[in-house]
Amino acid sequence: MSENGKETMTLWTRQVPQVWEELETTGVYRVKEEYIRIKNDTIADFYLGLYRWYTNEARKYIDIPKELHFPIWLCVSEENMLQPVENTVILKVEVPKEKVVLANMEAWGYVVNYWYVPLNDEDAKKHAEELKYHGVTEEDTLISTSKGNFYPMLKRKILNSWGRVFTMPPANQNDAVATMWELKREWVKEVRHYGTEL
């Protein structure tokens, strides 16, 4: 699709009702650190670090205002979108394609676990053999603890692989996810409320 000569994408996102309230009130929604802290409680710092890394990497592909650090996650198809749950809204949006970064959700799962993102099954097997050779039984400890200091090459290999979140094509549409750093009221084409009075 195109709007004013610019190519657009139709995406879906599940949010809490307050996001829609903010869009209606201010015309724009941007993720704030406090929202992530409320949602993730005791593991908030873990996600804040990952989201900052994700945003810094995404800056290689699109222009993201420097004051924005946390992505908004959207689904690329209605069939594969997050299903509604109590006290949520589903927003259908049509957004400028230039504001969107597509990512490989399966690869993102590896990053969230502090694992190496393999290129394919053969690469995964080679990596597992390398870990075994070095006696590393819990791969995430190379990133999450000082153990990585003893295996700097392995640690660097894992960290360098994370960029594949953006460059490795998803195996199927279910593994594709879209991210943006702000939503605007005028992009919202449909709002579905679930268990809310708004």
Disulfide bonds with the S-S distance in Angstrom:
none
